[in-house]
Amino acid sequence: MAEQSTPIRILASTQQVPILQRAIDRRRFLSFAAAMGGTAFLAACSSPGGGSSAAPAATGGELEGSLSIYTWGDYDSPDVVSAFTSELGPKVTFDSYGSNEELISKLVAAKGTSGYDIIVPTGSFIPQMIENGIIQPLNKDLLPNIEHMDPDFLARSWDPENEYSICKAWGTTGFVYDKTVITRELKDWNDFLDAAQNEASGRTSVLDDPAEVTGLYYWANGIDWNTTDEGDLAACEDFIVNTLAQHISAFDSYPGGQAIPQATQVLMQAWNGDARIGIMESPDPDRWQWVLGSPATELWMDNWAIPVGAPHPEAAHAFINWTMVPENQLQQVDYIGYHTGAAGIEEAATDAGLEMLDLVFFTEEQIATMHDGEVNEAQQVNVDIWNKAKAAAGA
């Protein structure tokens, strides 16, 4: 979801690596866990090493007959999944969640008996999940296809040896608008906020996430997304709750699923891959315009991991390894619309003629505008703002 006329590249040179490293070292705690006490959430739920110590470990033995994956909504190519079952046997089932906190809460409550074999947490949550015995080490001998990953997307700060996780995909946040209704050009978050209060009033959706909702105000006004300044927080609450909320018609983390194809909204905050899906599935793709959030926005990375107590660890390793096959990586990019961290994936996608790659791959200059969030003493305030905004909007 960047400007659709410019060829986009990421990590074309080593000079880009520090920018990406700065951007994705930590992705913020959101909604549920924040509402339960932020950083204290995991510690309160489980002690370090508190997972099931009897969890089966993968050794390279015979694959089990089934595999259960708990992940973000519609986040894997059906063709990749069906080919895995056809080639290797295990039948795959999926459940989905809307936030890392929802994922963690369910796993903690299950105490190693969730029945899930693979999960997809965001990078910054991984250290806490390791510390609290929620995920188990990978057997990297069973993951030889890691050789196809771009080293720039491995050895992240949250798991420097990739003992517990491997990059699945990363993305960012922007917005989509209906050019048949909003006839002027929207270029940044200030334009988004202005249109939400005018042409798109009552037909605007935002992501169902406190960091994204409050981010609208901070990003538009050049305020550090991680601010703890009481004046900034109060001004954010006043604007989001008392001004913007009355114009919001939905809090929707996946507008690409229905809102864009069905044109039920005219202005939608969205993650880039979801926006791409929605535009491509629209009966009139040309009516929609994607805009990468500026002057600042976020960047996140999701990761494959195996929870403690996974009942089918052999199949779990086989599936993760399967997704890293280059042709499968290419199908994943085309389906989910996110960079998968595979080596040479942009070139492969270009050569394959995949559509709307400017919504998948980003320039060094664009990456420089993307920032991660952090857990700090302002988090509960931002969650409160989100809750008040939903109440004020009647959502």
C-alpha positions as CSV (number, residue, x, y, z in Angstrom):
1,M,0.0,0.0,0.0
2,A,2.5,2.7,-1.1
3,E,2.1,5.1,-4.0
4,Q,1.3,2.8,-6.9
5,S,3.5,4.3,-9.5
6,T,7.0,3.9,-7.9
7,P,9.1,0.8,-8.1
8,I,9.9,-0.3,-4.5
9,R,12.9,-2.1,-3.1
10,I,13.9,-3.2,0.4
11,L,17.3,-4.1,1.7
12,A,18.9,-3.7,-1.7
13,S,22.1,-2.7,0.0
14,T,23.7,-3.2,3.4
15,Q,23.1,0.5,4.1
16,Q,19.4,-0.2,4.7
17,V,19.9,-2.8,7.4
18,P,20.4,-0.4,10.3
19,I,17.2,1.4,9.4
20,L,15.2,-1.9,9.6
21,Q,17.0,-2.9,12.8
22,R,16.0,0.3,14.5
23,A,12.5,0.0,13.3
24,I,11.6,-3.5,14.4
25,D,13.5,-4.2,17.6
26,R,10.3,-4.0,19.6
27,R,6.6,-4.0,18.7
28,R,4.2,-2.7,21.2
29,F,2.0,-4.5,23.7
30,L,-1.6,-3.9,22.7
31,S,-5.2,-4.1,23.8
32,F,-5.9,-7.1,26.1
33,A,-2.6,-7.6,28.0
34,A,-2.2,-3.8,28.4
35,A,-5.7,-3.7,29.9
36,M,-4.6,-6.4,32.3
37,G,-1.6,-4.5,33.5
38,G,0.8,-4.1,30.6
39,T,4.3,-5.5,31.3
40,A,3.0,-7.3,34.4
41,F,0.7,-9.4,32.4
42,L,3.0,-12.3,31.5
43,A,4.7,-12.3,34.9
44,A,1.3,-12.5,36.6
45,C,0.2,-15.4,34.5
46,S,3.1,-17.7,34.5
47,S,6.5,-17.9,36.2
48,P,9.7,-18.2,34.2
49,G,10.0,-21.7,32.8
50,G,6.4,-22.3,33.9
51,G,5.3,-24.2,30.8
52,S,4.8,-27.9,30.4
53,S,8.3,-29.4,30.9
54,A,6.9,-32.7,29.5
55,A,6.1,-31.3,26.1
56,P,7.2,-33.6,23.3
57,A,10.2,-32.4,21.3
58,A,10.7,-32.9,17.5
59,T,13.6,-35.3,16.7
60,G,13.0,-35.9,13.0
61,G,10.7,-38.9,13.5
62,E,7.6,-39.8,11.6
63,L,5.2,-36.9,11.0
64,E,2.0,-36.8,12.9
65,G,-1.3,-36.9,11.0
66,S,-2.5,-33.4,11.9
67,L,-1.3,-29.9,12.7
68,S,-3.1,-27.1,14.4
69,I,-2.0,-23.5,13.8
70,Y,-3.1,-20.5,15.9
71,T,-2.4,-17.3,13.9
72,W,-3.6,-14.0,12.6
73,G,-6.6,-14.0,10.3
74,D,-6.2,-15.4,6.7
75,Y,-2.4,-15.3,7.0
76,D,-1.4,-18.3,4.8
77,S,-1.9,-19.3,1.2
78,P,-4.4,-22.1,0.9
79,D,-2.3,-23.5,-2.0
80,V,0.8,-23.7,0.2
81,V,-1.2,-25.4,3.0
82,S,-2.9,-27.9,0.7
83,A,0.3,-28.8,-1.1
84,F,1.9,-29.4,2.3
85,T,-0.9,-31.9,3.2
86,S,-0.6,-33.5,-0.3
87,E,3.1,-33.9,-0.2
88,L,3.8,-34.7,3.5
89,G,0.5,-35.9,5.0
90,P,-0.5,-33.8,8.0
91,K,-4.0,-32.2,7.8
92,V,-3.8,-28.5,8.8
93,T,-6.5,-26.7,10.8
94,F,-6.4,-23.0,11.7
95,D,-7.7,-20.8,14.5
96,S,-7.2,-17.0,14.5
97,Y,-6.7,-14.2,17.0
98,G,-6.7,-10.4,16.8
99,S,-3.8,-9.5,19.1
100,N,-0.7,-10.9,20.7
101,E,-2.4,-10.5,24.0
102,E,-5.3,-12.7,23.0
103,L,-2.8,-15.3,21.8
104,I,-0.8,-15.2,25.1
105,S,-3.8,-15.1,27.3
106,K,-5.1,-18.3,25.7
107,L,-1.8,-20.2,25.9
108,V,-1.2,-19.1,29.5
109,A,-4.7,-20.3,30.5
110,A,-4.2,-23.6,28.8
111,K,-0.9,-24.3,30.6
112,G,0.6,-26.3,27.8
113,T,-2.7,-28.0,26.8
114,S,-4.0,-25.6,24.1
115,G,-3.6,-28.2,21.4
116,Y,-1.9,-25.7,19.1
117,D,1.3,-26.7,17.3
118,I,2.4,-23.4,15.7
119,I,1.8,-19.8,16.7
120,V,2.8,-16.5,15.1
121,P,3.7,-13.9,17.8
122,T,5.2,-10.5,17.0
123,G,8.9,-10.2,17.7
124,S,8.8,-8.0,20.9
125,F,6.6,-10.6,22.7
126,I,9.1,-13.4,22.2
127,P,11.5,-12.7,25.1
128,Q,8.6,-12.7,27.6
129,M,7.1,-15.8,26.0
130,I,10.5,-17.6,26.4
131,E,10.9,-16.3,30.0
132,N,7.5,-17.5,30.9
133,G,7.8,-21.0,29.3
134,I,5.2,-20.4,26.6
135,I,7.2,-21.3,23.6
136,Q,9.8,-24.1,23.2
137,P,13.2,-24.2,21.3
138,L,13.2,-25.1,17.7
139,N,15.1,-28.1,16.4
140,K,17.0,-26.2,13.6
141,D,18.3,-29.5,12.2
142,L,14.7,-30.0,11.0
143,L,14.6,-26.6,9.4
144,P,17.2,-26.7,6.6
145,N,15.2,-24.4,4.4
146,I,16.2,-21.5,6.7
147,E,19.1,-21.2,4.2
148,H,16.6,-19.5,1.9
149,M,15.9,-16.7,4.3
150,D,17.6,-13.3,4.0
151,P,20.1,-13.0,6.9
152,D,18.9,-9.5,7.4
153,F,15.6,-10.9,8.7
154,L,17.2,-13.5,11.0
155,A,19.0,-13.0,14.3
156,R,16.7,-10.3,15.5
157,S,17.3,-8.7,18.9
158,W,14.4,-10.7,20.5
159,D,15.9,-14.0,19.5
160,P,19.5,-13.5,18.2
161,E,20.2,-17.2,17.6
162,N,16.7,-18.0,16.2
163,E,16.4,-20.6,18.9
164,Y,12.7,-20.0,19.3
165,S,11.4,-18.2,16.2
166,I,11.8,-17.5,12.5
167,C,10.4,-14.6,10.5
168,K,7.1,-15.2,8.9
169,A,6.3,-11.7,7.6
170,W,6.6,-8.0,8.3
171,G,4.5,-5.1,7.5
172,T,3.3,-1.5,8.2
173,T,0.3,0.7,8.6
174,G,-1.3,3.2,6.2
175,F,-4.8,3.9,4.9
176,V,-7.1,3.3,1.9
177,Y,-9.7,5.7,0.6
178,D,-12.4,5.6,-2.0
179,K,-11.5,8.1,-4.8
180,T,-15.1,8.2,-6.1
181,V,-16.2,9.8,-2.8
182,I,-13.0,11.6,-1.7
183,T,-11.9,13.3,-4.9
184,R,-9.0,15.3,-3.5
185,E,-5.6,13.6,-3.0
186,L,-4.9,12.4,0.5
187,K,-1.2,12.2,1.3
188,D,-0.6,11.8,5.0
189,W,-2.2,11.2,8.5
190,N,-3.3,14.8,8.7
191,D,-5.2,14.4,5.5
192,F,-6.7,11.2,6.9
193,L,-8.0,12.9,10.0
194,D,-9.4,15.8,8.0
195,A,-11.2,13.6,5.6
196,A,-12.6,11.5,8.4
197,Q,-14.3,14.6,9.8
198,N,-15.5,15.7,6.4
199,E,-16.1,13.6,3.2
200,A,-15.8,10.3,5.1
201,S,-17.6,11.2,8.3
202,G,-19.6,8.2,9.4
203,R,-17.9,6.0,6.9
204,T,-14.4,5.8,8.4
205,S,-12.9,2.8,10.0
206,V,-9.7,2.5,12.2
207,L,-7.8,-0.6,13.3
208,D,-9.2,-2.2,16.4
209,D,-6.0,-1.6,18.3
210,P,-5.1,1.1,20.9
211,A,-1.7,1.8,19.6
212,E,-3.0,2.3,16.0
213,V,-5.9,4.5,17.2
214,T,-3.8,6.8,19.4
215,G,-1.0,6.6,16.8
216,L,-3.2,8.5,14.4
217,Y,-2.9,11.6,16.6
218,Y,0.8,11.2,17.5
219,W,1.9,10.5,14.0
220,A,-0.1,13.3,12.5
221,N,1.3,15.8,15.0
222,G,4.9,14.8,14.9
223,I,4.8,13.5,18.5
224,D,6.9,10.5,19.5
225,W,4.6,7.5,19.3
226,N,6.1,6.4,22.7
227,T,5.5,9.7,24.5
228,T,4.8,9.6,28.2
229,D,4.3,13.4,28.4
230,E,1.0,14.1,30.2
231,G,0.2,17.0,28.0
232,D,0.6,14.9,24.9
233,L,-1.5,12.1,26.3
234,A,-4.3,14.5,27.4
235,A,-4.3,16.2,24.0
236,C,-4.5,12.8,22.3
237,E,-7.4,11.8,24.4
238,D,-9.3,15.0,23.8
239,F,-8.9,14.8,20.1
240,I,-9.5,11.0,19.6
241,V,-12.5,10.8,22.1
242,N,-14.1,14.2,21.7
243,T,-13.5,15.0,18.1
244,L,-12.6,12.0,16.0
245,A,-14.7,9.2,17.5
246,Q,-18.0,10.7,16.5
247,H,-17.0,10.3,12.8
248,I,-15.8,6.6,13.2
249,S,-18.2,4.0,12.0
250,A,-16.1,0.8,12.7
251,F,-13.1,-0.5,14.5
252,D,-11.9,-3.1,12.0
253,S,-8.5,-4.7,11.9
254,Y,-9.2,-6.5,8.6
255,P,-11.0,-4.1,6.2
256,G,-9.5,-6.0,3.3
257,G,-11.9,-8.9,4.0
258,Q,-15.2,-7.1,3.5
259,A,-15.1,-3.3,3.9
260,I,-12.9,-2.6,0.8
261,P,-14.4,-5.3,-1.6
262,Q,-17.9,-4.4,-0.5
263,A,-17.3,-0.6,-0.3
264,T,-19.0,-0.3,3.0
265,Q,-16.5,2.3,4.2
266,V,-14.8,5.1,2.2
267,L,-11.8,5.7,4.5
268,M,-10.0,2.9,6.3
269,Q,-6.8,2.7,8.4
270,A,-5.2,-0.6,7.3
271,W,-2.1,-2.8,7.4
272,N,-0.5,-2.9,4.0
273,G,-1.1,-6.6,3.2
274,D,-4.7,-6.5,4.2
275,A,-5.2,-3.4,2.1
276,R,-3.7,-5.1,-0.9
277,I,-6.0,-8.1,-0.6
278,G,-9.0,-5.8,-0.3
279,I,-8.1,-3.7,-3.3
280,M,-7.3,-6.8,-5.5
281,E,-10.6,-8.4,-4.5
282,S,-12.6,-5.3,-5.2
283,P,-14.8,-5.4,-8.3
284,D,-13.5,-1.9,-9.0
285,P,-9.8,-1.8,-7.8
286,D,-9.2,1.6,-9.5
287,R,-11.6,3.3,-7.1
288,W,-9.3,2.7,-4.2
289,Q,-6.0,4.5,-3.3
290,W,-3.5,3.2,-0.7
291,V,-1.4,5.7,1.2
292,L,1.5,4.8,3.4
293,G,1.1,6.6,6.7
294,S,3.3,9.7,7.0
295,P,5.2,11.6,8.3
296,A,5.5,8.5,10.6
297,T,4.0,5.1,11.0
298,E,4.8,1.7,12.5
299,L,6.7,-1.4,11.5
300,W,6.2,-4.9,12.9
301,M,7.5,-8.5,12.3
302,D,5.6,-11.7,13.0
303,N,7.4,-15.0,13.6
304,W,6.8,-18.7,13.4
305,A,7.1,-20.3,16.9
306,I,6.1,-23.6,18.6
307,P,4.2,-23.4,21.9
308,V,5.2,-25.6,24.8
309,G,3.0,-28.6,24.9
310,A,2.5,-28.7,21.1
311,P,1.1,-32.2,20.4
312,H,2.5,-32.5,16.9
313,P,6.0,-31.1,17.0
314,E,7.3,-33.1,14.0
315,A,4.6,-31.8,11.8
316,A,5.1,-28.3,13.1
317,H,8.7,-28.3,12.2
318,A,7.9,-29.8,8.8
319,F,5.3,-27.1,8.1
320,I,7.6,-24.2,9.1
321,N,10.4,-25.7,6.9
322,W,7.9,-26.1,4.0
323,T,6.9,-22.4,4.1
324,M,10.6,-21.5,3.6
325,V,10.8,-23.2,0.2
326,P,11.3,-20.4,-2.3
327,E,8.3,-21.1,-4.4
328,N,6.1,-21.4,-1.3
329,Q,7.5,-18.1,0.0
330,L,6.5,-16.5,-3.3
331,Q,2.9,-17.9,-3.0
332,Q,2.8,-16.6,0.5
333,V,3.8,-13.1,-0.6
334,D,1.2,-13.1,-3.3
335,Y,-1.6,-14.2,-1.0
336,I,-0.9,-12.3,2.2
337,G,0.7,-9.2,0.7
338,Y,3.6,-9.0,3.1
339,H,7.4,-9.4,2.8
340,T,8.3,-12.8,4.2
341,G,12.0,-12.2,4.8
342,A,13.1,-14.6,2.1
343,A,16.3,-14.0,0.2
344,G,15.6,-12.5,-3.3
345,I,11.8,-12.5,-2.7
346,E,11.3,-9.0,-4.3
347,E,13.1,-10.0,-7.4
348,A,11.2,-13.3,-7.6
349,A,7.8,-11.5,-7.1
350,T,8.7,-9.0,-9.8
351,D,9.8,-11.7,-12.2
352,A,6.6,-13.6,-11.5
353,G,4.5,-10.6,-12.4
354,L,2.8,-10.4,-9.0
355,E,0.4,-7.4,-8.7
356,M,0.6,-4.3,-6.5
357,L,4.1,-5.0,-5.2
358,D,4.4,-1.4,-4.1
359,L,2.1,-2.4,-1.3
360,V,4.6,-5.2,-0.3
361,F,8.1,-3.8,-0.7
362,F,9.2,-0.4,0.5
363,T,12.1,2.0,-0.2
364,E,14.8,2.9,2.3
365,E,13.2,6.3,2.6
366,Q,9.8,4.8,3.4
367,I,11.3,2.4,6.0
368,A,12.9,5.3,7.7
369,T,9.4,6.7,8.5
370,M,8.4,3.4,10.2
371,H,8.9,3.0,13.9
372,D,8.2,0.4,16.6
373,G,6.3,1.1,19.8
374,E,7.3,0.2,23.3
375,V,5.8,-0.7,26.6
376,N,6.0,2.2,29.0
377,E,3.9,4.0,31.7
378,A,1.7,5.6,29.1
379,Q,0.4,2.3,27.7
380,Q,-2.6,2.0,30.0
381,V,-3.6,5.6,29.2
382,N,-3.5,4.8,25.5
383,V,-5.7,1.7,26.1
384,D,-8.1,3.9,28.0
385,I,-8.3,6.3,25.1
386,W,-9.0,3.4,22.8
387,N,-11.8,2.1,25.0
388,K,-13.3,5.6,25.4
389,A,-13.1,6.2,21.7
390,K,-15.1,3.0,21.0
391,A,-17.7,4.0,23.6
392,A,-18.0,7.5,22.1
393,A,-18.3,6.0,18.6
394,G,-20.9,3.6,19.7
395,A,-18.7,0.7,18.6
